[in-house]
Amino acid sequence: MRYQRHEASTVGGNAGRFARLVLPPGVDASARFLLLGRALRGICDGFIAVLLPAYLLGLGFAQLAVGLISSATLIGSALATILVGLLGNRFPQRRLLILAAVLMAATGASFAGLSTLWPLLIVAFVGTLNPSSGDVSLFLPLEQARLAEAAAPDARTALFARYSLIGAFSAAVGALAAALPSWLSMRLGLPFLAAMRAMFAIYALAGIALWVLYSRLPEPHPQATSAATPLGPSRPIVVRLALLFSVDAFAGGLVVNSLLSLWLMQRFGLSLAAAGRFFFAAGLLTTASQLAAVPLSRRIGLLNTMVFTHIPSSLFLIAAAFSPSLTLTLALLLGRSALSQMDVPTRTAYVMAVVTPPERTAAASLTAVPRSLAAAISPTLAGALLAMGWASAPLLACGVLKIAYDLAILVVFRRIKPLH
């Protein structure tokens, strides 16, 4: 591959067998460090998203303060991601990843030790906490660019599919780990607040573990990271992709799981237990679909896979908005789940393929952050529509906007051939 051979030759024994099991053919073994790092971050993000509000309330903060700190984490992460995209071309990726890991360790240690609002607010803004289900952090563009460099072009989609799967699964495991403070409090007699502080200490230790992992990454080929500007010839492509991806993310935010669950309960009287079983099944279908996207994209192409799986999923959603029965509605929504996320690995692979290697960090950053900001706006609008009695309007609007996005990206990019 493109990395120095003396570094790659150090992989052997159990590590080599692990790499062959996890990595698709055509991927450098060093990518396993990034996948392991994604798993560690996913677990931490999973329990932090659940514990952070309870921890802040336990410190005696009001709900407004909890909202301020949560917003500060999201805004700070978005700005840090943009900064990495704009300036990341000036520094080695490995050094930036190590710096991000150090910042993660410092963030966890600070939250474990501080108890007053303003210091915590500052740490939340400059740190790496992620109270949402998505992954918008300075790690994201760096890891995606490095994974793209580590894979041959025909293996890139399969690698990003594994990256997405590991992130989703590890976040689910992390959410389960949010029960640890209660267990520690009951079994060891620790005060509950002290047990929650221990979880932030674990977060800090995970940052140190990431430091060790990223330190073992070999230096990439100089062509992959050297660039006079973060975006050069691919700037128009990245700007158009970012705008279109924002439309898609805004539409998706209209039907986040919490609002969809509320809609099902209000319209059909679905119980909490039944809703849990439904979303578990939907999650399994979503996970399987990302793996199915790999062979499909090899057959019909990345862009066609993004569009021709997305449109039927949106039609399922629109049909669910008008469905008269619970059984039919759940079947339509499960059909949507089986198709709606097949564009996740293919979208990332497509972005990495239509820009030059030195532009990948900036492209990953500048296409991810607008998606996150757009998706943060629409749930409020959807909640207002539900409160006004227009219960099915968010589903209908989401489906229509997503179809418009799919048709637009097909028209705009059908003649643009991937460079890599």
NUTORTI-381745 format. One record per residue (C-alpha): chain; residue number from 1; x, z, y; residue in one letter. Coordinates in steps of 0.2 Angstrom, whole numbers, always signed. Layout:
<rs>
tivo mimi east up north koldren
A NUM X Z Y a
...
</rs>
This chain:
<rs>
tivo mimi east up north koldren
A 1 +0 +0 +0 m
A 2 +5 +1 +18 r
A 3 +13 +19 +17 y
A 4 +31 +23 +14 q
A 5 +34 +22 -5 r
A 6 +45 +37 -6 h
A 7 +30 +48 +0 e
A 8 +17 +39 -11 a
A 9 +29 +42 -26 s
A 10 +27 +61 -25 t
A 11 +10 +59 -31 v
A 12 +10 +63 -50 g
A 13 +3 +74 -64 g
A 14 -13 +82 -61 n
A 15 -14 +76 -43 a
A 16 -12 +58 -49 g
A 17 -26 +60 -61 r
A 18 -37 +67 -48 f
A 19 -34 +53 -37 a
A 20 -38 +40 -50 r
A 21 -55 +49 -54 l
A 22 -60 +51 -35 v
A 23 -53 +36 -27 l
A 24 -59 +18 -31 p
A 25 -46 +5 -36 p
A 26 -36 -2 -21 g
A 27 -35 +14 -12 v
A 28 -19 +23 -8 d
A 29 -17 +40 -17 a
A 30 -14 +49 +0 s
A 31 -33 +46 +4 a
A 32 -37 +61 -7 r
A 33 -30 +73 +6 f
A 34 -43 +66 +18 l
A 35 -57 +67 +5 l
A 36 -52 +85 +1 l
A 37 -52 +89 +20 g
A 38 -69 +82 +22 r
A 39 -75 +93 +8 a
A 40 -68 +108 +16 l
A 41 -75 +104 +33 r
A 42 -92 +100 +26 g
A 43 -93 +117 +17 i
A 44 -88 +126 +33 c
A 45 -101 +116 +44 d
A 46 -114 +120 +31 g
A 47 -113 +138 +32 f
A 48 -109 +139 +51 i
A 49 -125 +129 +55 a
A 50 -135 +142 +46 v
A 51 -126 +158 +51 l
A 52 -122 +154 +69 l
A 53 -139 +158 +77 p
A 54 -140 +174 +66 a
A 55 -123 +179 +71 y
A 56 -125 +177 +89 l
A 57 -142 +187 +89 l
A 58 -133 +200 +79 g
A 59 -120 +202 +93 l
A 60 -135 +206 +105 g
A 61 -137 +189 +113 f
A 62 -154 +182 +119 a
A 63 -161 +166 +112 q
A 64 -156 +157 +128 l
A 65 -137 +162 +125 a
A 66 -139 +155 +107 v
A 67 -145 +139 +114 g
A 68 -131 +138 +127 l
A 69 -117 +141 +114 i
A 70 -125 +128 +102 s
A 71 -126 +115 +116 s
A 72 -108 +119 +121 a
A 73 -102 +116 +104 t
A 74 -111 +99 +103 l
A 75 -106 +93 +121 i
A 76 -88 +99 +118 g
A 77 -87 +90 +101 s
A 78 -94 +74 +109 a
A 79 -81 +74 +123 l
A 80 -67 +78 +112 a
A 81 -72 +64 +101 t
A 82 -72 +52 +116 i
A 83 -55 +59 +121 l
A 84 -47 +55 +104 v
A 85 -55 +38 +105 g
A 86 -47 +34 +122 l
A 87 -30 +42 +120 l
A 88 -28 +43 +101 g
A 89 -18 +27 +101 n
A 90 -4 +35 +110 r
A 91 +0 +48 +97 f
A 92 +3 +48 +78 p
A 93 -14 +51 +69 q
A 94 -6 +64 +57 r
A 95 +0 +74 +72 r
A 96 -18 +73 +80 l
A 97 -26 +78 +63 l
A 98 -14 +93 +62 i
A 99 -18 +98 +80 l
A 100 -37 +97 +76 a
A 101 -34 +109 +60 a
A 102 -25 +121 +71 v
A 103 -39 +121 +84 l
A 104 -51 +124 +69 m
A 105 -41 +139 +64 a
A 106 -41 +146 +81 a
A 107 -60 +143 +83 t
A 108 -64 +153 +68 g
A 109 -52 +167 +73 a
A 110 -59 +168 +90 s
A 111 -77 +169 +84 f
A 112 -73 +182 +71 a
A 113 -65 +193 +85 g
A 114 -74 +190 +101 l
A 115 -91 +198 +106 s
A 116 -94 +194 +124 t
A 117 -104 +178 +130 l
A 118 -92 +169 +142 w
A 119 -76 +169 +130 p
A 120 -87 +163 +116 l
A 121 -95 +150 +127 l
A 122 -78 +143 +131 i
A 123 -72 +143 +113 v
A 124 -88 +134 +108 a
A 125 -84 +121 +121 f
A 126 -66 +118 +117 v
A 127 -67 +122 +98 g
A 128 -73 +113 +82 t
A 129 -89 +122 +77 l
A 130 -103 +111 +72 n
A 131 -121 +118 +72 p
A 132 -129 +102 +67 s
A 133 -131 +92 +51 s
A 134 -121 +77 +57 g
A 135 -102 +76 +58 d
A 136 -97 +73 +77 v
A 137 -80 +80 +79 s
A 138 -62 +75 +84 l
A 139 -59 +74 +65 f
A 140 -71 +60 +62 l
A 141 -63 +45 +71 p
A 142 -45 +50 +65 l
A 143 -51 +52 +47 e
A 144 -61 +36 +47 q
A 145 -46 +26 +55 a
A 146 -34 +33 +42 r
A 147 -46 +29 +27 l
A 148 -48 +11 +33 a
A 149 -29 +9 +33 e
A 150 -27 +17 +16 a
A 151 -39 +5 +7 a
A 152 -38 -13 +3 a
A 153 -52 -23 +12 p
A 154 -63 -25 -4 d
A 155 -61 -6 -8 a
A 156 -65 +0 +10 r
A 157 -84 +1 +7 t
A 158 -82 +11 -9 a
A 159 -70 +23 -1 l
A 160 -82 +26 +14 f
A 161 -96 +29 +2 a
A 162 -86 +43 -7 r
A 163 -82 +50 +10 y
A 164 -100 +51 +15 s
A 165 -106 +58 -2 l
A 166 -92 +71 -1 i
A 167 -98 +76 +16 g
A 168 -116 +77 +12 a
A 169 -113 +87 -5 f
A 170 -101 +99 +3 s
A 171 -112 +103 +17 a
A 172 -126 +107 +5 a
A 173 -114 +119 -4 v
A 174 -110 +127 +12 g
A 175 -128 +130 +16 a
A 176 -129 +139 +0 l
A 177 -114 +149 +5 a
A 178 -123 +156 +20 a
A 179 -131 +169 +8 a
A 180 -113 +177 +6 l
A 181 -115 +189 +20 p
A 182 -131 +197 +13 s
A 183 -122 +198 -4 w
A 184 -107 +206 +3 l
A 185 -117 +218 +13 s
A 186 -127 +223 -2 m
A 187 -113 +224 -15 r
A 188 -99 +231 -5 l
A 189 -109 +241 +8 g
A 190 -101 +231 +23 l
A 191 -111 +230 +39 p
A 192 -120 +214 +40 f
A 193 -112 +209 +56 l
A 194 -95 +212 +48 a
A 195 -99 +202 +33 a
A 196 -104 +187 +45 m
A 197 -88 +190 +55 r
A 198 -79 +187 +38 a
A 199 -87 +170 +36 m
A 200 -79 +165 +53 f
A 201 -62 +171 +46 a
A 202 -65 +160 +31 i
A 203 -68 +146 +43 y
A 204 -51 +150 +51 a
A 205 -43 +150 +34 l
A 206 -51 +133 +30 a
A 207 -42 +126 +46 g
A 208 -25 +133 +40 i
A 209 -29 +124 +23 a
A 210 -33 +108 +32 l
A 211 -16 +110 +42 w
A 212 -7 +110 +25 v
A 213 -17 +95 +18 l
A 214 -14 +84 +34 y
A 215 +4 +89 +34 s
A 216 +6 +80 +17 r
A 217 +0 +64 +24 l
A 218 +13 +50 +24 p
A 219 +17 +41 +40 e
A 220 +6 +25 +42 p
A 221 +12 +8 +45 h
A 222 +17 +6 +63 p
A 223 +5 -8 +66 q
A 224 -9 +3 +61 a
A 225 -7 +15 +76 t
A 226 +3 +6 +90 s
A 227 -8 -1 +104 a
A 228 -5 -2 +122 a
A 229 -24 +2 +125 t
A 230 -37 +10 +114 p
A 231 -48 -5 +114 l
A 232 -41 -23 +117 g
A 233 -48 -39 +110 p
A 234 -62 -30 +101 s
A 235 -69 -21 +116 r
A 236 -85 -32 +118 p
A 237 -89 -30 +99 i
A 238 -87 -11 +100 v
A 239 -98 -9 +115 v
A 240 -112 -20 +108 r
A 241 -111 -10 +91 l
A 242 -111 +6 +101 a
A 243 -127 +1 +110 l
A 244 -136 -5 +95 l
A 245 -131 +10 +84 f
A 246 -138 +21 +98 s
A 247 -155 +13 +96 v
A 248 -155 +16 +78 d
A 249 -150 +34 +80 a
A 250 -163 +37 +93 f
A 251 -176 +30 +81 a
A 252 -170 +41 +67 g
A 253 -171 +56 +78 g
A 254 -190 +54 +79 l
A 255 -191 +58 +61 v
A 256 -178 +71 +57 v
A 257 -182 +81 +41 n
A 258 -189 +97 +50 s
A 259 -202 +86 +60 l
A 260 -206 +76 +45 l
A 261 -209 +92 +35 s
A 262 -220 +98 +49 l
A 263 -230 +82 +49 w
A 264 -233 +83 +30 l
A 265 -239 +101 +32 m
A 266 -251 +97 +46 q
A 267 -258 +81 +39 r
A 268 -259 +85 +21 f
A 269 -257 +104 +20 g
A 270 -241 +102 +10 l
A 271 -234 +119 +5 s
A 272 -216 +125 +8 l
A 273 -211 +125 -10 a
A 274 -218 +107 -12 a
A 275 -209 +101 +4 a
A 276 -193 +109 -3 g
A 277 -195 +99 -19 r
A 278 -199 +83 -10 f
A 279 -184 +84 +1 f
A 280 -172 +88 -13 f
A 281 -178 +73 -22 a
A 282 -176 +62 -7 a
A 283 -159 +69 -5 g
A 284 -154 +64 -22 l
A 285 -161 +46 -19 l
A 286 -151 +45 -3 t
A 287 -135 +50 -12 t
A 288 -137 +38 -25 a
A 289 -141 +24 -13 s
A 290 -125 +26 -4 q
A 291 -116 +22 -21 l
A 292 -127 +7 -24 a
A 293 -123 +0 -7 a
A 294 -105 -4 -13 v
A 295 -109 -17 -27 p
A 296 -123 -24 -16 l
A 297 -111 -26 -1 s
A 298 -99 -36 -12 r
A 299 -112 -48 -17 r
A 300 -121 -51 +0 i
A 301 -109 -44 +13 g
A 302 -108 -29 +24 l
A 303 -120 -34 +38 l
A 304 -133 -41 +26 n
A 305 -133 -25 +16 t
A 306 -136 -15 +32 m
A 307 -150 -26 +38 v
A 308 -159 -31 +22 f
A 309 -160 -13 +15 t
A 310 -165 -5 +32 h
A 311 -180 -17 +35 i
A 312 -189 -12 +19 p
A 313 -186 +6 +22 s
A 314 -193 +5 +39 s
A 315 -209 -4 +32 l
A 316 -211 +10 +20 f
A 317 -211 +22 +34 l
A 318 -223 +13 +44 i
A 319 -235 +12 +29 a
A 320 -233 +31 +26 a
A 321 -239 +33 +44 a
A 322 -256 +25 +39 f
A 323 -257 +31 +21 s
A 324 -273 +40 +17 p
A 325 -267 +51 +3 s
A 326 -252 +63 +0 l
A 327 -247 +55 -17 t
A 328 -245 +38 -9 l
A 329 -237 +45 +7 t
A 330 -224 +54 -3 l
A 331 -221 +39 -14 a
A 332 -218 +28 +1 l
A 333 -206 +41 +9 l
A 334 -196 +42 -7 l
A 335 -195 +23 -7 g
A 336 -188 +24 +11 r
A 337 -176 +37 +6 s
A 338 -169 +26 -8 a
A 339 -165 +12 +5 l
A 340 -163 +20 +22 s
A 341 -145 +27 +20 q
A 342 -137 +12 +11 m
A 343 -131 +6 +29 d
A 344 -120 +22 +31 v
A 345 -104 +17 +21 p
A 346 -107 -1 +25 t
A 347 -109 +2 +44 r
A 348 -92 +12 +44 t
A 349 -84 -1 +34 a
A 350 -90 -15 +45 y
A 351 -84 -7 +61 v
A 352 -67 -5 +53 m
A 353 -67 -23 +47 a
A 354 -71 -31 +64 v
A 355 -58 -23 +74 v
A 356 -39 -23 +74 t
A 357 -30 -9 +65 p
A 358 -24 -1 +81 p
A 359 -41 -1 +88 e
A 360 -49 +9 +73 r
A 361 -48 +26 +80 t
A 362 -56 +21 +97 a
A 363 -69 +11 +88 a
A 364 -74 +25 +76 a
A 365 -76 +37 +91 s
A 366 -85 +26 +103 l
A 367 -98 +21 +90 t
A 368 -101 +38 +83 a
A 369 -103 +48 +99 v
A 370 -117 +38 +107 p
A 371 -126 +39 +91 r
A 372 -125 +58 +91 s
A 373 -131 +59 +109 l
A 374 -145 +47 +107 a
A 375 -151 +56 +91 a
A 376 -151 +73 +101 a
A 377 -164 +66 +113 i
A 378 -178 +59 +102 s
A 379 -183 +75 +92 p
A 380 -190 +83 +108 t
A 381 -200 +67 +111 l
A 382 -207 +67 +94 a
A 383 -211 +86 +95 g
A 384 -221 +82 +111 a
A 385 -230 +68 +102 l
A 386 -235 +79 +88 l
A 387 -241 +93 +101 a
A 388 -252 +80 +109 m
A 389 -261 +76 +93 g
A 390 -252 +59 +90 w
A 391 -246 +65 +73 a
A 392 -241 +48 +66 s
A 393 -234 +40 +82 a
A 394 -216 +46 +78 p
A 395 -216 +38 +61 l
A 396 -223 +22 +68 l
A 397 -211 +21 +83 a
A 398 -196 +25 +72 c
A 399 -200 +11 +60 g
A 400 -203 -2 +74 v
A 401 -187 +3 +83 l
A 402 -177 +2 +68 k
A 403 -183 -15 +63 i
A 404 -180 -21 +81 a
A 405 -162 -14 +79 y
A 406 -159 -23 +62 d
A 407 -165 -40 +69 l
A 408 -155 -38 +84 a
A 409 -139 -33 +75 i
A 410 -141 -48 +63 l
A 411 -144 -60 +78 v
A 412 -129 -53 +88 v
A 413 -116 -52 +74 f
A 414 -121 -65 +61 r
A 415 -107 -76 +67 r
A 416 -94 -63 +69 i
A 417 -83 -63 +53 k
A 418 -73 -47 +48 p
A 419 -55 -48 +53 l
A 420 -50 -37 +38 h
</rs>
